[in-house]
Amino acid sequence: MKRSSLMLILCVLACFASGAVRAEGCDATPRPLTAQEKTFYSKFTVLRAALPKPPAGWQYKDDTQGQLAPDYQYVPSEYCPNTGYYVGIDAGYARPMTQADSDQEMAAMQAKPDPATQKKLDALMARQQALIEKIGAAAQKQDLKAMDALGKQNDALGKEVQAAQADANAGGRATIDAIQADREATVHVSINSAVGVDCYGNPKPLQVPGATAYECEHPATYSSPGEQLDPAEGRIVVVFGPVKLRSDDNWSRKDAKGKNTLDKGIILDTPAEVHGSTTVGLVIIDIRGDNLARAQSLYKEMNLKPLAALLKH
């Protein structure tokens, strides 16, 4: 899904926009900004003003607090020729853990499974240990046929053990997941990003005047029962400006029980040439939360009119 690579690209571009990249990262000779370039970069203030305030019990992350400071330097001191033009801000939101949360989480980690589940797991592990001993004995005799047959039995039994372990840990894991859920969110707002944006997990179009917009809820994915690959994520994306919609990006994911499920995604491709102009050609809003409800709550707090108006200037 390339979400991590996309965020890396956006981060690099954002560093340039904020003035963090100077001559040492430039292959050409940097030059002072023109008046037009200064005007373009100063639109950072519009993006910053559009950010939603933290919900009750939440706070901005430290790096975001720095960008919101009155003395934050958002206009670069110079321009590196041929690198393009981009302005963006990534606001991070967090809901801190309380002592009660930590105590409850520790108790869940130390909790033992119910006797019936533990008995089943112990029996399976005893069978697995017996099989391992048989495989070892067959190996000493160089009995390849027996080793192959026992190995297949052990593979099948290993899957049963893995499933039983997931069941044994399910209660504590569910409690921990509930405590850690809905802890972080991000709001990314940018001008002239050429990398586009995507939305995975049953995407649904949103009605936003003058924009292409979607909401989606990407479920948690697993490599095997109890082994999470990616956490759940709710997302809302809004693009003002030209965009090409691709809705053929389907994929298969595994749920918590290891079952394969088909899902859908959409990709909004944006024209690369917008990055080469100081005229605002694209405005992208990308809101992420641990669930769709959190993304929706942040989205409702945003006033999109000043962002849409940027394309008229």
C-alpha positions in Angstrom: 0.0 0.0 0.0 3.1 2.2 0.2 1.7 4.3 3.0 5.1 4.5 4.8 7.0 5.5 1.6 4.4 8.1 0.9 4.7 9.7 4.3 8.6 9.6 3.9 8.3 11.6 0.7 5.9 14.1 2.3 8.1 14.5 5.3 11.1 15.3 3.1 9.1 17.8 1.1 7.7 19.4 4.3 11.2 19.9 5.6 12.1 21.9 2.6 8.9 23.9 2.8 9.5 24.9 6.4 13.0 26.1 5.7 14.7 23.1 7.3 16.7 22.3 4.1 19.3 24.8 3.2 22.3 25.1 0.9 23.9 21.9 2.2 21.0 19.9 0.6 21.1 21.7 -2.7 23.0 20.5 -5.9 22.8 24.0 -7.4 23.7 27.4 -6.1 20.9 28.6 -3.8 19.5 32.1 -4.4 17.4 34.5 -2.4 13.6 34.2 -2.7 11.7 36.3 -5.1 8.7 38.3 -3.9 6.4 35.7 -5.7 8.1 32.8 -3.9 7.8 34.6 -0.5 4.1 35.0 -1.1 3.8 31.3 -2.0 5.5 30.1 1.1 3.7 32.5 3.3 0.5 30.6 2.6 1.7 28.2 5.3 -0.3 30.4 7.7 -3.5 29.5 6.0 -2.7 25.8 6.3 -1.8 26.2 10.0 -5.0 28.2 10.7 -7.1 25.4 9.2 -5.8 22.7 11.6 -8.5 21.4 14.1 -7.9 22.0 17.8 -7.1 18.8 19.9 -10.2 17.0 21.1 -11.0 17.0 24.8 -8.3 15.0 26.6 -5.9 15.2 23.7 -2.9 17.4 22.9 -0.7 18.4 20.1 2.5 16.4 19.8 5.7 18.2 20.6 6.9 18.8 17.0 3.5 20.2 16.1 3.5 22.6 19.1 6.8 24.0 17.7 5.2 24.6 14.3 2.3 26.4 15.9 4.6 28.8 17.9 4.2 32.5 16.8 7.9 32.7 16.0 8.1 29.6 13.9 10.1 30.2 10.7 8.0 28.7 7.9 9.5 30.7 5.0 12.8 29.4 3.7 15.7 31.8 3.7 16.7 30.9 0.1 15.6 28.8 -2.8 17.4 25.8 -4.4 16.8 26.0 -8.2 14.8 23.3 -9.9 13.6 21.7 -6.7 10.0 22.8 -7.1 7.5 24.4 -4.8 5.6 22.8 -1.9 4.1 24.0 1.4 2.8 21.5 4.0 2.2 20.8 7.6 1.8 17.6 9.5 0.0 18.0 12.8 0.2 15.2 15.3 -2.4 14.6 18.0 -2.1 12.3 21.0 -4.2 11.2 23.9 -1.8 10.6 26.8 -2.0 7.4 28.9 -3.2 7.9 32.5 -1.9 6.0 35.5 -5.2 4.1 35.6 -4.6 3.1 31.9 -1.1 1.8 32.7 -2.3 -0.1 35.7 -5.1 -1.8 33.8 -2.7 -2.6 30.9 -0.2 -4.2 33.3 -2.9 -6.3 34.9 -4.0 -7.5 31.5 -0.5 -8.5 30.6 -0.2 -10.6 33.7 -3.6 -12.2 33.5 -3.7 -16.0 33.0 -6.1 -17.7 30.5 -9.1 -19.7 31.7 -8.2 -23.3 32.9 -9.9 -25.0 29.9 -8.0 -22.9 27.4 -4.7 -23.4 29.2 -5.3 -27.2 29.5 -5.9 -27.4 25.7 -2.7 -25.4 25.0 -0.6 -27.6 27.4 -1.9 -30.7 25.7 -1.0 -29.5 22.2 2.5 -28.4 23.3 3.0 -31.8 24.9 2.1 -33.5 21.6 4.4 -31.1 19.8 7.3 -31.9 22.1 6.7 -35.7 21.5 6.8 -35.1 17.8 10.0 -33.2 18.0 11.6 -36.1 19.9 10.4 -38.5 17.2 11.8 -36.4 14.5 15.2 -36.3 16.3 15.1 -40.1 16.6 14.3 -40.5 12.9 17.2 -38.2 12.1 19.6 -40.3 14.0 18.5 -43.3 12.0 18.6 -41.2 8.8 15.1 -42.3 8.1 14.2 -39.6 5.6 10.7 -41.0 4.9 9.8 -40.9 8.6 11.3 -37.5 9.0 9.2 -36.1 6.1 6.0 -37.6 7.5 6.7 -36.4 11.0 7.6 -33.0 9.7 4.3 -32.6 8.0 2.5 -33.6 11.2 4.6 -31.1 13.1 3.7 -28.3 10.7 0.0 -29.0 11.1 0.3 -29.3 14.8 2.3 -26.0 14.9 -0.7 -24.2 13.4 -3.0 -25.6 16.1 -0.6 -24.5 18.8 -0.4 -21.0 17.3 -4.2 -20.7 17.2 -4.5 -22.0 20.8 -1.9 -19.5 22.0 -3.8 -16.7 20.3 -7.0 -17.9 22.1 -5.1 -18.0 25.4 -3.9 -14.5 24.9 -7.1 -13.2 23.4 -8.6 -11.8 26.6 -5.6 -9.9 27.7 -4.9 -8.8 24.2 -8.4 -7.4 23.7 -8.1 -5.4 26.9 -4.7 -4.0 25.9 -6.0 -3.2 22.4 -8.9 -1.3 23.9 -6.7 0.7 26.2 -4.3 1.6 23.4 -7.0 2.4 20.8 -7.8 5.9 19.7 -4.5 7.3 21.0 -3.0 9.1 18.0 -4.2 11.0 14.9 -2.6 13.2 12.2 -3.8 16.0 10.0 -1.7 16.7 6.9 -2.5 19.8 4.8 -0.4 20.7 1.8 -0.1 22.8 -1.3 1.2 21.5 -4.7 2.1 18.0 -3.5 2.9 15.9 -6.6 2.8 12.5 -4.9 -1.0 12.1 -4.8 -2.9 10.4 -2.0 -4.7 7.0 -1.4 -7.4 5.6 0.8 -7.8 1.9 1.8 -10.6 0.0 3.3 -14.1 0.2 1.8 -13.6 3.8 0.4 -16.8 5.9 0.2 -17.0 9.2 -1.6 -17.8 12.4 0.3 -19.6 15.4 -1.0 -17.3 18.3 -0.8 -17.9 21.3 -3.1 -15.1 21.7 -5.6 -13.1 18.7 -4.3 -12.6 15.0 -4.7 -13.0 13.4 -1.3 -13.2 10.0 0.3 -13.4 8.3 3.7 -12.2 4.8 4.4 -11.5 2.5 7.3 -8.6 0.2 7.0 -9.0 -2.8 9.3 -6.0 -4.2 11.2 -4.1 -6.7 9.1 -2.3 -9.8 10.4 0.4 -12.2 9.2 -1.1 -15.0 11.3 -3.5 -15.3 14.2 -2.3 -12.9 16.9 0.5 -11.4 14.8 -0.5 -7.9 13.7 1.1 -6.4 10.6 -0.7 -3.0 10.5 -3.1 -1.4 13.0 -6.5 -0.3 12.1 -6.8 3.2 10.6 -9.6 5.5 9.7 -8.9 8.1 7.1 -10.4 11.1 5.2 -8.8 12.6 2.1 -9.9 15.7 0.3 -8.2 17.1 -2.9 -8.9 20.6 -4.3 -7.6 20.7 -7.8 -7.0 18.3 -10.7 -6.9 14.7 -9.8 -7.1 11.3 -11.6 -9.1 8.7 -9.7 -8.0 5.0 -9.8 -10.4 2.6 -8.1 -8.9 -0.7 -9.2 -6.5 -1.1 -6.3 -8.0 -4.2 -4.6 -6.0 -6.5 -2.3 -6.4 -9.4 0.1 -5.7 -9.1 3.8 -5.7 -11.5 6.8 -7.9 -10.8 9.8 -7.1 -11.6 13.4 -8.0 -15.3 12.9 -5.9 -15.7 9.8 -8.8 -15.6 7.4 -8.2 -14.0 4.0 -10.6 -11.1 3.1 -10.8 -9.1 -0.1 -10.8 -5.3 0.3 -10.8 -2.2 -1.8 -8.8 1.0 -2.1 -8.7 4.1 -4.2 -5.7 6.2 -5.4 -5.9 9.9 -6.3 -3.1 10.7 -8.7 -2.1 14.4 -8.9 -0.2 16.0 -11.8 3.5 16.4 -11.2 3.8 19.7 -13.0 1.9 21.5 -10.2 5.1 21.2 -8.1 7.0 23.4 -10.5 4.9 26.5 -10.1 4.3 29.1 -7.3 0.7 29.2 -8.4 -1.5 27.1 -6.1 -2.7 24.2 -8.2 -3.5 21.6 -5.5 -4.6 21.5 -1.9 -4.6 18.2 -0.2 -6.1 17.4 3.3 -5.3 13.9 4.7 -6.7 13.1 8.1 -5.8 9.8 9.9 -7.0 8.3 13.2 -7.0 4.9 14.9 -10.6 4.7 13.7 -12.8 6.4 11.2 -14.8 8.1 14.0 -11.7 10.0 15.1 -10.8 11.1 11.6 -14.4 12.3 11.1 -14.4 14.2 14.4 -11.3 16.1 13.3 -12.6 16.7 9.8 -15.8 18.3 11.2 -13.7 20.8 13.1 -12.0 22.1 9.9 -13.1 25.1 7.8 -12.2 24.1 4.3 -13.3 27.4 2.6 -10.0 29.2 3.1 -8.1 26.2 1.8 -10.4 25.9 -1.3 -9.9 29.7 -1.8 -6.2 29.3 -2.2 -6.7 28.0 -5.7 -8.2 31.3 -6.7 -5.1 33.3 -5.8 
